[in-house]
Amino acid sequence: MPTPWIDRVLWGIALVAIVGRFLALDHSPPGFWLDEFLAGLHLGCMSQAGQSGHGEKWPLFVLGAGGGYYTPVFLYFGMLWTKLFGLSFTSLRAMAALFVSITIAGIYLLAKRLGGPRVALWATLLASLSPWAFQFSRITWDPPLAPAFLIWCCNFWLLRRSWLGGILAGAMFAGALYSYPPTRIQAPLLFLALFFLTWGMTNRRWVRLAGFAVTSVLLVIPLLRFMTTPQFLERSSGLAIFSHGYLDQHRGHLYPILAFVNIFLDNLALHLRPSFLFFTGDPNLRHSTQMLGELGLLDDLALLVGVLLLASAIRNRAARGDESRLSPSLGQIFALAGSGILAGLVPAALTWEGLPHALRAIGAWPFFSLLGAGLIALAEKRWRLVRGFALATACAHICLFGWLYFREYPRIAGEAFNSDWRNSLTDISRLSPEARSSFARNNGDLLRFYMMRSGRYDCLQSEKVRADWAR
């Protein structure tokens, strides 16, 4: 039987971790990175003048850094957000923290629906403590929206009202496709798995599917049209391992299809290797503290007990009547988690740049939490000590990660987040005329964001003053 005081402490740790992602947002990560100030510029101009920072009136897509594009789900939610909370570092970063918290709430409901309250407890705790999720919940950008839409798509698909569930799931599916390009690969794969895994749980399946299809197709028509434009195709083909240019350079003597499979599997393996998952994480300091893996200590414990459960099942030949025997509900949890992890890693494995790439694989982290929750819930039925070990591990993780993230990480990540620019531009009035002119000519968008953030200039004024200073 569950131990009430332990459960209360575990819920308390989860709450502290959720609240903690909203604290000291202007301190860690340090600085304010390229993607962040560009997002701030566009959102500020949208809220003030109904146009992007580059002058497009009420846009659906706005050019971001590195050839990527901000999309309507980010632009228009962000517009309302900045109207309410302004352009401070804390406000802008808190948007990502909010969406990751919404994802955690969705994980709780999904785990409870599929596996019951014990799985829901562990899933919430694992998701709250996940270093993968915590890192990406404190940066001003749009990728954290994608897991939120994916998880809520799964939740709405399981609603009792078939037509309403299909429509809402279709809307969430469309939101996921818009929010982050890699999700345009993960979301269809995940939904296909979800459809078959929940076949016996959903009534009037074809009515539900029709509502899903009509809603999602209608909502993604603007995105589909945009995806056929040359500027979009250039960006995607430049990073894909299946592009002719990349395969011609790297296939050696293999046929193109064999070379593609070989490269893809190698890339997939990079995202499953111990250094990425357990020790140092993503090699990019913006994507990881590099002091822990993408998975936290409690995830590690969950995988360890999973290995022990597997060894025990093999030794006992999964004897019938064993209380640790896999139940149908846990079987669905494991199947959905495995499908989500694989579907989440596929987009990153289809690219060649900066691997392993935790950001392009961002859609996998909620399903690692589901997997770990199922394993711990199964193990605590067999071994009572698991609950105590999990509590100790959660306490150790939140203390260690908190110290690393808020004390050590800001010391080493300043350059990765353009701390020098932030230090120079926080008080624009102190800039020399030469510095103003240099920023205006070479980093105009950066300068305009800090001008607007100061409250002395609005969107239109910042562009006029920037042009004057650039002369």
N, C-alpha and C positions, 0 to 999 in steps of 0.2 A: 504494500500500500504506500502511496506517496506520503512523504513526511512534510506536514504543513509548514513548519518553520523554514525548512530548506527551500521549499517552493517560494515562500515569501521573499527570502533573500535573493533567490534567482531572479524573480520578477523585479526586485529592487535594483539588481545589477543591470538588467536590461534597460530599465528606466534611466539610470544614471548614464549609460552608454548612449541612449537616444538623445537625452538632453545635452550630453557632452559634445555632440557634434555641432551644436549651436553656440558653443562657448569659444571665446578667444579667436574668432574667425579672422580678425585683422592681424593676428600674431602668428598663427601657424595654419597653413603654409605662410612663409614670409613673402614679402613683396606682393606683386600683383601682375600676373603673367599676361603675355600677348593676347591669348584667347579671352582672358578676363576683361581687359580694358576695351577690346573691340566689342565684346558683348555689352559692356556697360555703355559705350558710346551709342550703339544702335538702340538699346532699350531706353536710354535717356532721351534720345531724339524721337523715338516712337511715342513716348509718354508726353513729350512737350510739344511736338510739332506734327505728329502723325506721319513721320517719314523716317527712313533709315539715316544713319550717320552720313551716308553718301548721297542723300537727297531723293531716294525713291519713295514716292507717296504710297502709303499703305501696302507695303510689299508682302508677298508670300515667302520669298526666298531672298536672303541677303548674303552677300559674299563675306566669308569669315577668313580666318588665317589658313594658310597652306592650301588654298583652293577649295576648302569646305564651305558649306552654306548653312546659315541659320534658317530654321523653318518656322512655319506659323505657330506650332504648338509652343515653341520657346519664345518667339517674338511677341506674341500677343498676351500670353500669360505674364511674361517679363515686363511688358508695357504696363499692365495693371499693377504688378508688384512694385515697380519703381515709382508709380504714381502715389502709392500708399506709403512706401518705406524709404524712398530716395535712392541716391547713388553712392552710399557709403560702402566701404569694403565689406563690412559685416552684413549689410542688407543684401548686396548682390550675391555673396556666397551663401547666405541663408536660403536662397531659392533651391540650391542643390541639396542642402541639408533637409529641407522640407520634403522634396521628392523622394529622397532615400528613406525618410521616416514614413512616408506614404507607402513605399514599397514594403517596409517592415510590417506595417499594419496589414497589407495584403497577404504577406507570407503567413502571418498569424491566422488569418481567416481561412486561407487555402489549406494550411496544415491541419487546422481544426476540422474543416469539412471532410478532408480525406482520411485523416489519421486519428482524430480525437484530441482532447485537451492536453494530454501528455506530449504528444508530438508538437502541438501548437506552442507549448511552453519552451521546449528545446529549440524549435525553429526560430522563435522570436529572440531568444537569447543568442543563438549563433549568428543570426542576421545582425543583431545590434552590436555584437563584438567584432564582426568581420573587418579585418584591416582593409580588405579590398573595397568594401562598401564605405568605410569611414573615410578613406583617402579621397574618394570621388564625391563625397558629400560636402566637401569644403572648398570647392573650386567653382568659379562662375562659368559654367558651360552647360551645354544641352544633353550630353550623353546620359546623365543620371535619370533623365525622364524615361528612357527606354525600358529599363527593368520595371519601373512603376507601371507603365502601360501593359507590359507583358504579364505581370503577376495579376493585375486587375482584369485583364482579358480572361485569364484562367478562372478567376473567381466568378465573373459574370457569366461565363459559359455554363457554370454549374448551378445557376439560379433555377428555382423550380418552374417559374413561368418561362416557357420555352421561347416565345416570341420576344419577350423583354430581354431575356438572357442573351439571345442571339444578337439583338440590336446593340445592346451595351457592349458585348464582347467584340462585335464588329467595330464599334467606335474606338475601343481601346486598342484593337489590332491596328487600325489605321493610325492612331496616335503613335504607336511603337514604330511603324514604318516611317513616319515623318521625323521622329525625334532624333534618330542616329542612323547613319547609313549601314553599319554592320548589322543592325537589327532587321534590315530588309532581307537578309538571308536567314537569320535566326528565327524570326517570327513565323514564317510559313512552315519551317521544319518543326518548330515547337507545336504549332496548332495542329499539324497533321498527327503528331504523336498524341496530343491531348484528345483529339476527336476519337481516336480508336481506343485509348486507355479508359475513357469515360463512357464508352458505348452503352454499358449497362446501367449507368448512373443518371442518364439524361432521358427525360421523356420527350416524345414528339421530336425526335432528332432532326428530321428533315425540315420541319417548320423552323426549328432553332437554326439549322444550317442556312436556310434561305434568308432569315433575318440577318444573320451574320454576313453572308455574301453580299446582299444588296447594300447594307449599310457600309461595309468596308470598301466595296468597289466605288460607290458614289463619293465617298470621302477622299479616296486616294487618286481620283482622276487628275487633279492639278499636279500631284506629285509624279504620276506616270508621264504626264506631258513634259514636265521639267526634266525627268530622267532621260529623255531622248534628245536633249539639247547638247550641242558640242561641248559647252563648258563643263557640263556634268560628266559626260562620257570621258573627257580627257582626264579628269581627276581619278575616276574609278579605274580606267585602263592603265594608268600610270603606276598603280599600286598592286594590281592583281597579278598573281603568279600564272594565271591562264592567258594573259595577253601574249600575242604572237612575239612581240619584242623580247619579253622576259624569257619565254620558253626557248626562243632561238639562241639566246645567250647562255642558257644554263642546262639545256637538255643533253649536251654531249652527243653520244651516239644513240641515245634512246629515241624511240618514236615519241612524238609530242604527248600523246595521251599517257604513255608510261612515265614520261618525265614529270608530267603534271601530278600523277598519283604519287610518285616517289617524293616529290617536293612537298606536296600537301601533307603526307603522313609524317614526314620529318618535322614540318612546322607544327603539326598537331602535337607531336611528342614533346616539342619544346615547352608547350603550355601544361604539360603533365609532369615535367621533371621536378625532382625534389627541391632544387635551388629556387625555382619559381614559386612553388606551392608552399614550401615550408621554411625556407631560410632567408633569402634575400629579395624575393619578389621580382618585380619588373626592373630592368636595369636603368630605366628612366626615373630620375628623382621626382619628377612631377607625378608619376604613377605609383610610387611606393616609397616608403621611408628607407628601404633597403636594409632595415634592421630586423625585420621579420618577413616571413613569406606572405603571399597573398591570403593565405589561410591563417587563422589565429590558433592559439594554443588549444582552445576548446574544439575547433575543427580537427586539430591533430589528434586529440583524445578520441573524438568520435570515429575517425578512421582507424585508430588503433583498436578500439573495441570491435569495430567491424571486422578487422582481420582475426581477432580472437573468436568472434562469433562464427566466422567462416571455418576456422580451424576446428572449433567445437562441433560444428555441424558435420564436417567431414569425418571427424573421429567417431561421432555417434551415429553416423549415417542418417541424420535427420529423423530420428525415431519418432513415430507417430505418438501423439499425446504429450510430447515435450512442450512445456509452457513457452519455450522460446521459439516454437515453430512459427514460421512467417505467416501472418494473417493476411487476408485479401487486402485490407486497407493499407497495411504497411507495404504490401507488394505494389500497390498503385503509387504510393509515395516514392518508392525506390525507382519504379519505372519512369515516373514523370521527372524525378530528379536527374536520373541518368540521361534521359532524352534532352532535358534542358541544359545540362552541362555540355553534352556533345554539341547541341545546336548552338550554344553560346560560344564555344571555342572554334567552330568551323569558320566564321568570318575572319577571325584573326589569322587562322592558318592559311587562308586564301590570299593573304598579302605577304609581302617580303620585307617590309620596312620595320626596323626596331623590334624584332622578335626576341623573346616572347612579349606580347603586347597586351597588358592588362586592360587598357582602355577599350580596345576593339573587342575584347572578350568580356566586357562589362556585364553582358546579359547572362553570364554563367554564374555569377556569385550568388544570386538568390537560391539557385538550385543546389549549390554546394551546402547551403544552410539547410535546405529540405533533406538532403541526403544525410547530413550529420544528425539531424533531429530524429530521423527514422532509426538510425543506428543506435543512438543513445536510448531512445524509448524502448527499443527491442532488448538492449543489453541490461537496462535497469530491471526488467522483468526477471532476468536470469540471475543477475548478481547485484545484491543490494548495495554493495560498496561503490558501484558505479556512480550513484547519485552524489555521494560524498566526494568522490574524486572529481566529478564534474564541477561541484561547487568550489572546491579548492582551486581547480584549474581556471575557472571563470574569474575568481578573485585575483589570482596571480596574473592573468592576462590583462585585466583592466588596469591594474596597478602598473605593470611593466609597460604596456602600450601607451598608457597615459603619460608616463614619464618620458618615454622615447619620443612621443609625438609632440608634446608641448615643451619639452626641455631640450632634447638633442636634435630633433629634426630641423627646427628653425636655424640652427647653427650651420648646417651643411647644405641646406636647400636654397639659400638666398639667391645664388646665381641662376638656378633653374627657374626661379619665379621673378626675375628682373628686379631684385631688391634695389639695385642702384637707381633705376628709373623712379621707383616709388620714393626713395629718399630724396631725389633731386626735385621731384615735381609736387610733393605733398603741399608745399607752400610756394605757389608760382610767383608770388610777389617778390620772392627773394632771388629769383633767377636774374642773371646778368643779361643785358641786351643781346650779347653774343650767344649765350645759351638759348635764349628764347628763339632767336633766329635759326639756330641749328636744329632745335626740336621742330620748329614750324616747317622747315624744309624737308627734314629726313624722317620725322616721326609725327606727322601731323595728326593722325588719329589718336595717338597716345596723348599728345598735348591737349587736344580738344576734350578728351575724357576728363583729364585732371582739371581743366578749366571749368567744365560743367560741374564736376564734383565739388569744386570750391564754393559753388553757389553764386559766384559773381557773374557768370555767363550762362545763357541758355544755349540750346542747340544752334540756332541761327547765328547768334552773336559769336559763339566760339569759332565758327567757320570764318566769319568776317575778320575777327581779330587774328586768327591763325594766318590768313592770307596777307594781312598787313604786316605781321611779324616776319613772314617768309620773304618779303621784298628786300 
